[in-house]
């Protein structure tokens, strides 16, 4: 029996924020994968090593977590006044699908840096030394992201002393601006799809909870930690080792997705795991982060824990941080109340790995809340570049 040789494709493996992903230039993909569809999905699943019933990703580039099961495509932008188009695919670990429904805020950082590395930004826009402003069109959600990327001697500066909780080593700081993040771009809908800052969310078989359902950065369902039996100080193992807890969180997420109009039937949620996110909030209290570092109550405004792809995230998703910052800026949301209430333009929250500061500028226009931009700092670093190989016949 003849066996097809492996296909090798130019690729770059990059850490962005607290995530990692395999990055491709659109022009480097096999022709069948340069357009959306089954071939592209099959390629990305095989690159990552999914679906994997062992949930280990031994035969792929994935790291068997939602933070490391990601692929990205960049190309010169099709949108005026932008440098690159950035398309993000969240690859399921144990099921055969790629979720294209949202963005990855962490890898948005890497998208800005990779755009320069890959020669996709006009050289005239890149200083020899200073900060390059990369205008990114986020194609999944139809939004603009501005990445301020440090440059030394005409190259992206990757090393530095900026420390990010959840990342072991320091690197160069990249500032991200998420422009007009008030809706997810799918239907141009309200930032609060239900029309309320807080709803009573009925979850069949689980209970009814107060919830803030917001679409900013990424659709997110926020509930109070105390209402679901938690303190907000939980670490990843405490949640992820409890199958019943994960089932309850998924039930809450599905109920929120239905109320937000993101899905029409509960069954649709199985193939839309990336959005919405589910997060729980609590007032500040002192706790020990996963690194062993003590996070003092006085150093944070609130505590937040969030789940991604069915598991508690080890730190915080970048897009969820945008949702946190936005909700915190709007008086009356559960996030704002957990932070002490009132008006604010920035918030520092505690997550399992430490703390993160995010700013947002919110205002009411004709009775509707809107956010002009959210700002946060991350870092990015190329880990490996060359070719990724997949067996022939994959796509």
SVG drawing of the C-alpha trace seen along z (x, -y; Angstrom):
<svg xmlns="http://www.w3.org/2000/svg" viewBox="-35 -60 55 62">
<polyline fill="none" stroke="black" stroke-width="0.4" points="0.0,0.0 1.4,-3.4 1.7,-6.1 1.7,-9.8 4.7,-11.8 4.3,-14.6 3.5,-18.1 5.6,-20.9 4.2,-24.4 6.0,-27.6 4.9,-28.4 6.0,-30.3 5.2,-29.2 4.7,-32.3 3.8,-33.1 1.4,-36.0 0.4,-37.1 -0.5,-33.9 -1.3,-31.9 0.7,-30.2 -0.3,-29.6 0.9,-28.4 1.0,-31.4 0.8,-31.3 0.9,-33.8 -2.2,-33.3 0.0,-33.1 2.0,-30.2 -1.0,-27.9 -1.8,-25.1 -4.1,-26.5 -7.1,-24.5 -6.6,-26.0 -6.3,-29.6 -10.1,-29.9 -12.4,-29.0 -13.8,-25.5 -13.2,-21.9 -9.7,-21.7 -8.5,-24.6 -10.1,-23.1 -8.6,-19.7 -5.2,-21.2 -5.4,-23.2 -6.7,-20.3 -3.8,-18.1 -1.2,-20.8 -2.4,-21.1 -3.0,-17.3 -6.7,-17.2 -9.1,-15.6 -7.2,-13.8 -9.1,-11.4 -6.1,-11.3 -6.3,-15.1 -2.5,-15.3 -1.7,-16.6 1.4,-14.3 1.1,-14.2 0.8,-17.9 1.9,-21.4 -0.9,-21.9 -0.4,-22.0 -3.6,-20.3 -5.1,-23.5 -7.3,-26.1 -4.4,-28.6 -2.2,-26.5 -4.7,-25.0 -4.7,-27.9 -3.9,-28.8 -3.6,-32.2 -3.6,-33.4 -2.3,-36.8 -2.3,-38.6 -2.0,-42.1 -5.2,-43.9 -8.2,-44.0 -9.5,-47.0 -8.4,-50.6 -6.2,-52.2 -5.2,-48.8 -1.9,-46.9 -3.0,-43.3 -6.0,-41.0 -5.8,-38.7 -7.9,-35.5 -8.0,-33.3 -9.0,-29.7 -9.6,-28.0 -9.0,-24.3 -11.0,-21.9 -8.8,-19.5 -10.9,-16.4 -13.6,-17.1 -13.2,-17.5 -13.9,-21.2 -12.3,-24.6 -14.2,-27.5 -14.0,-30.7 -16.6,-32.7 -14.3,-35.0 -10.9,-36.5 -7.9,-35.7 -6.8,-38.9 -3.5,-37.4 -2.6,-36.4 -3.6,-39.8 -0.3,-40.9 1.6,-38.3 -0.3,-39.3 1.1,-42.8 4.6,-41.5 4.3,-38.7 2.9,-41.2 6.3,-43.0 8.4,-39.7 6.5,-38.4 7.0,-41.4 3.3,-42.3 3.7,-45.9 4.9,-48.7 8.6,-49.2 7.9,-53.0 5.7,-52.5 8.4,-50.8 10.9,-53.0 14.6,-52.0 14.2,-52.5 11.0,-53.3 7.5,-52.0 5.7,-50.7 2.0,-51.2 0.4,-48.1 -3.2,-48.5 -4.9,-45.1 -8.2,-44.2 -9.6,-41.4 -11.4,-39.4 -13.4,-37.1 -15.2,-39.9 -14.7,-42.7 -12.9,-45.0 -9.8,-47.2 -6.9,-46.5 -3.9,-48.8 -0.7,-47.2 2.2,-49.4 5.2,-47.2 8.7,-48.2 11.4,-48.1 15.2,-48.1 17.4,-48.4 14.5,-47.9 13.5,-44.6 10.8,-43.7 12.2,-44.0 11.2,-40.8 13.3,-40.9 12.7,-43.3 11.8,-43.7 8.0,-43.8 6.6,-41.1 3.2,-39.5 1.6,-37.3 1.1,-33.8 4.3,-34.1 7.5,-32.9 10.1,-35.2 10.0,-39.0 9.9,-40.4 9.2,-43.6 5.9,-45.4 3.4,-45.7 0.4,-48.0 -2.9,-46.9 -5.8,-49.2 -9.1,-47.4 -11.1,-50.0 -14.9,-50.1 -15.1,-46.7 -18.7,-47.2 -20.2,-44.4 -18.8,-41.2 -19.3,-42.3 -21.8,-39.5 -24.9,-41.6 -23.8,-45.0 -25.9,-44.4 -26.0,-46.2 -23.1,-45.7 -25.8,-44.3 -27.8,-41.9 -30.6,-41.5 -30.9,-45.3 -30.0,-45.0 -26.9,-45.5 -28.0,-42.6 -30.4,-39.8 -31.8,-36.8 -30.4,-33.9 -32.4,-30.7 -30.2,-27.7 -32.2,-24.5 -31.3,-21.9 -28.9,-24.3 -30.7,-27.3 -31.3,-31.0 -28.4,-33.5 -27.8,-37.2 -25.7,-37.7 -24.2,-40.4 -24.1,-39.4 -21.9,-41.7 -20.4,-41.7 -17.2,-43.6 -13.9,-42.1 -15.7,-38.8 -19.3,-37.8 -19.0,-37.0 -21.4,-35.9 -20.4,-37.1 -21.9,-35.7 -21.1,-36.3 -18.7,-33.7 -20.7,-33.5 -23.9,-32.7 -22.4,-29.5 -20.5,-28.4 -17.1,-29.9 -14.9,-32.6 -13.1,-33.9 -9.7,-32.7 -9.9,-29.3 -7.0,-28.0 -7.2,-25.9 -6.9,-22.5 -9.8,-23.1 -12.2,-23.6 -10.8,-21.5 -10.6,-18.4 -14.3,-18.6 -16.4,-17.2 -19.6,-18.2 -18.5,-21.8 -17.5,-21.9 -20.9,-20.6 -22.6,-23.3 -20.4,-26.0 -21.2,-24.7 -24.9,-24.8 -24.6,-28.4 -22.7,-29.2 -25.3,-27.6 -28.1,-29.4 -26.3,-32.7 -25.6,-32.0 -29.3,-31.4 -30.3,-34.6 -27.7,-36.6 -29.0,-35.3 -25.7,-33.7 -27.3,-30.3 -30.9,-29.2 -30.8,-25.8 -28.7,-24.3 -27.2,-21.8 -25.5,-24.5 -23.2,-25.3 -21.3,-22.0 -19.7,-23.5 -19.4,-27.0 -17.2,-26.5 -15.1,-29.6 -17.9,-32.0 -19.4,-33.1 -17.0,-32.9 -18.2,-32.3 -16.6,-34.1 -17.2,-34.6 -16.3,-37.7 -15.8,-38.5 -14.7,-41.4 -10.9,-41.6 -9.5,-39.2 -5.9,-38.0 -5.0,-34.7 -2.0,-32.7 -1.5,-32.6 -0.5,-29.5 3.1,-30.6 3.0,-30.7 3.0,-34.5 0.7,-36.2 -1.8,-38.6 -2.9,-41.1 -6.5,-42.3 -5.2,-45.8 -3.4,-45.3 -6.6,-44.5 -10.0,-46.0 -11.8,-42.6 -11.1,-38.9 -12.1,-37.2 -11.9,-33.6 -12.9,-32.7 -13.3,-29.5 -12.3,-28.9 -13.2,-25.9 -14.7,-24.2 -11.8,-24.6 -10.7,-27.3 -8.1,-29.4 -4.7,-29.5 -4.6,-33.3 -7.0,-35.4 -7.9,-35.5 -7.1,-38.9 -10.5,-39.3 -12.2,-38.5 -9.9,-41.1 -11.4,-43.6 -14.9,-42.5 -13.8,-42.8 -12.5,-46.3 -15.5,-47.4 -18.0,-46.0 -16.0,-47.5 -16.3,-50.9 -20.1,-50.7 -21.8,-51.4 -24.2,-48.7 -22.8,-45.6 -21.8,-42.7 -18.1,-43.3 -18.4,-47.0 -20.2,-46.1 -17.5,-43.5 -14.9,-46.3 -16.8,-48.6 -19.1,-50.4 -18.9,-53.9 -17.2,-55.2 -13.7,-54.0 -11.6,-54.0 -9.2,-51.2 -9.3,-48.2 -6.7,-45.8 -8.1,-42.3 -6.7,-39.2 -6.7,-35.9 -5.2,-32.5 -1.7,-33.5 -1.6,-37.0 -3.0,-40.4 -3.7,-42.3 -4.6,-45.9 -7.0,-46.9 -8.5,-50.3 -11.7,-51.1 -13.5,-54.3 -17.2,-53.9 -20.0,-56.4 -23.8,-56.5 -25.0,-57.6 -28.8,-57.9 -29.3,-55.7 -27.0,-53.0 -23.6,-52.2 -20.7,-52.2 -17.0,-51.9 -14.6,-53.7 -11.6,-51.6 -10.0,-49.2 -6.3,-49.2 -3.9,-46.6 -0.3,-45.6 1.0,-42.1 4.2,-40.7 5.0,-38.3 8.0,-36.2 8.8,-33.9 9.6,-30.4 10.3,-28.6 10.1,-29.3 10.5,-27.1 8.0,-24.5 5.3,-22.5 4.6,-19.1 1.3,-17.2 0.7,-13.8 -0.2,-13.9 -4.0,-13.5 -4.8,-15.5 -6.8,-18.2"/>
</svg>
